[in-house]
């Protein structure tokens, strides 16, 4: 069995400068982010994590300590009652103004340019930035990606079920956020719950949030990757947490479409219910066969072809004046 494409993406064998991971309340993207970061650490990459929705303390608790992640904290000064910059360190930078994308961009470029090893930059998540200004957010992401050189890459996450600000009057001319990410990203990963029904298999009512939502052990996702050659790779996978804490990846094989057997319907006689009879009796069929048709009579005469001409009264065979009948 061939290696799933997503496995190649995780291990860095397939390069993608910008990976966008889309999640909803039904399934978090944290398992995938954790695996991306662990694989980056195993390949001696520097990991820079911009967090806007989780405290650094909670991330340090959930992620392996040996990864030596550099955190950019855009969470503390948003949800804290007052600015807290006391925890500044070489592995932690707290943004003074979490909504100031210019400050974040300057700091991230400083961190990425100061390293002499490949890096993976995680933007988790950009939904809060999009809520404030979609235009500035996409400009911010593009500027960061433009500075990223292979094999370094950027992973950005956002919540697809957050109301899209582009639908408001001020942004009516902008494309939908999902469409904009599809154009900007080289790889788009849509995370779903494993129990979410496929639209093709939908056979009944479906609750939006269930007890099984946001599984911490498994999930599925759809991947769309655009290569430099223009070829687009699409894949559907299931990921599961292994006993060692990693993720196992397996490809979802589409169900074969089995055509329904054609029902055998009895042939209908078109003359069964007519008010008149189109069938011939034996005597009528015999009389029909004995009739000699006109074109058959000519076949009985074995005479070679000939032309017979009967002159008319007005015919003139005088060759002296062939134009006499024209009254010239």
C-alpha positions, 0 to 999 in steps of 0.5 A: 500500500502506498504512503498517504500523501498527508504522511509525506506532508507531515514528514516534510517529504512534500513541501508546502509553504503555507498549510491552512488547517480549518476546524470547527466545534465538532473537531479540534485541529490540535491533534494535527498541530501537535503532530506537525510540531513533533515532526518538525522537532524530530527534523531539527526545525525551530518551532515558533508558535503564535498563540491567540486562543490558548495560554502558553502554560496550557500549551507547555503542558500539552506539548513535549518539553524537549521541542524547545518551542519559541512562543509569541503570546497574543493571548495574555494581553487580550484576556488578562485584566492588565498587560503582563510582560513580566514573562518575557524570555528568549523562548517567550515573547508577549505582544504588548497589543495583541490586535496589532498585526504590525507588531506581530509581523515585525517580531515574527520576521525578527525571529525567523530571520535570526535563525540559521536552521529551517523553521515551522511557524504556527499561527494559532489561530488567525480567526481573532485577527480576521474578526478585527480586519480580514484585509489586514489579516490576509496581508499579514499572512502573505507578508510572512509567507513571502519571507519563508523559504524552502524548507521552512513553512507556515501553518495557519489555523482558523475556525470555519464556523465563526461568522464570516465578517466578509458578509457584512456591508463593509466587506461585501466586495471581499471573497468568502474567508474559506475561498480566500484561504483556498487561493492563498494556501498551497495546502488546505486541510479541513478537519472533521469528526469521524462520526460526521456523516458524508453528504452522500450517506446522509439518511436522517436528521443530524445534530450539529454538536453531539457528545462525540464531538471534538474527539481527543483520540481520532478524527478525519480530514480532507486535504487539497494540495497544489504543487508548483507544477499546477497539479492538485492532489486531493486526499481523505484520511483518518488519523488516530492517536497511537499508544506511544502518543503519535498519530497513525494515518490511513487513507479513506477509500471511497465506496465503489458505486454499485449500480442497481440491478435493472428490474426485468419487466415483461414485454408488452404486446403493442397490439394487445388492447386495440379495438381492431385486429391487425393480424392476418388469417392464414387465408388472407396471408395466402391471398396476399402472397399470390398478388402480382405487383406491377413492378414484377410484371416487367421482370417477366419480359426478357426484352432488351431496353428500347426507346419508342418515339411517336412524332407530334403534329407540330414536329418539323423535320425540315433541316433547311430552317431549323428556327422557322417555328420561332417566328424570328 
